[in-house]
Amino acid sequence: MYVYGFIPDDFVIGIAVPLVKMLDGNKLRAVSQNYRLSLLSQIISKLFEMALMKLFGTQLQSDSLQYSFQSNSSCS
């Protein structure tokens, strides 16, 4: 995959699971904006991502506005 720049179709298949953001009553479950999606990926794709991060993690940078994806930082 690294050499040819090709990702198999099976690597991008996952299960989308809706998660409730806040539970302040049953009527909030009916509001679609109160959900976020979490994608359950296959283990082999996660292992490949971890291997890439181990090899190239020091060379990768995220945007300064992406607080949740930066190490030693939080949204608050």
C-alpha positions as CSV (number, residue, x, y, z in Angstrom):
1,M,0.0,0.0,0.0
2,Y,2.8,2.4,0.9
3,V,4.8,1.7,-2.3
4,Y,1.9,1.6,-4.8
5,G,-0.4,4.2,-3.1
6,F,-3.3,1.8,-3.3
7,I,-5.7,1.1,-0.4
8,P,-7.9,-2.0,-0.7
9,D,-11.6,-1.5,-0.5
10,D,-11.8,-3.6,2.6
11,F,-9.7,-1.0,4.5
12,V,-12.4,1.7,4.2
13,I,-15.3,-0.5,5.3
14,G,-16.6,0.1,8.8
15,I,-19.7,0.2,10.9
16,A,-21.1,3.6,11.8
17,V,-22.6,3.6,15.3
18,P,-24.6,6.7,16.4
19,L,-23.8,7.9,19.9
20,V,-25.9,10.3,22.0
21,K,-24.0,13.5,22.9
22,M,-26.0,14.4,25.9
23,L,-28.6,12.5,27.9
24,D,-30.8,15.1,29.7
25,G,-34.0,13.4,29.1
26,N,-35.7,11.0,26.6
27,K,-36.9,13.8,24.3
28,L,-33.3,14.7,23.5
29,R,-32.9,11.3,21.8
30,A,-35.4,12.4,19.2
31,V,-33.2,15.3,18.0
32,S,-30.8,14.3,15.2
33,Q,-28.3,17.0,16.2
34,N,-27.8,15.3,19.5
35,Y,-26.0,12.4,17.9
36,R,-22.4,11.9,16.6
37,L,-21.1,9.0,14.6
38,S,-18.4,6.7,15.7
39,L,-16.9,4.5,13.0
40,L,-15.7,1.0,14.0
41,S,-12.9,0.1,11.6
42,Q,-11.3,-3.2,10.9
43,I,-8.4,-4.2,13.0
44,I,-6.0,-4.6,10.0
45,S,-6.6,-1.0,9.0
46,K,-6.0,0.2,12.5
47,L,-2.7,-1.7,12.7
48,F,-1.6,-0.2,9.4
49,E,-2.4,3.3,10.7
50,M,-0.4,2.6,13.9
51,A,2.5,1.4,11.8
52,L,2.4,4.5,9.6
53,M,2.2,6.7,12.7
54,K,5.3,4.9,14.2
55,L,7.2,5.5,11.0
56,F,6.1,9.0,10.0
57,G,4.4,10.5,13.1
58,T,7.2,13.0,13.8
59,Q,6.8,14.3,10.2
60,L,3.1,14.7,10.3
61,Q,1.4,17.9,11.5
62,S,-2.2,18.9,12.0
63,D,-3.8,22.3,11.7
64,S,-3.5,24.5,14.7
65,L,-7.3,24.7,14.9
66,Q,-7.6,20.9,15.3
67,Y,-7.2,20.9,19.1
68,S,-8.6,17.4,19.7
69,F,-6.0,15.8,17.4
70,Q,-2.9,17.4,19.0
71,S,-1.0,15.7,21.7
72,N,-1.0,17.3,25.2
73,S,-4.0,19.5,24.5
74,S,-7.8,19.4,25.0
75,C,-10.8,21.3,23.8
76,S,-11.1,23.2,27.1
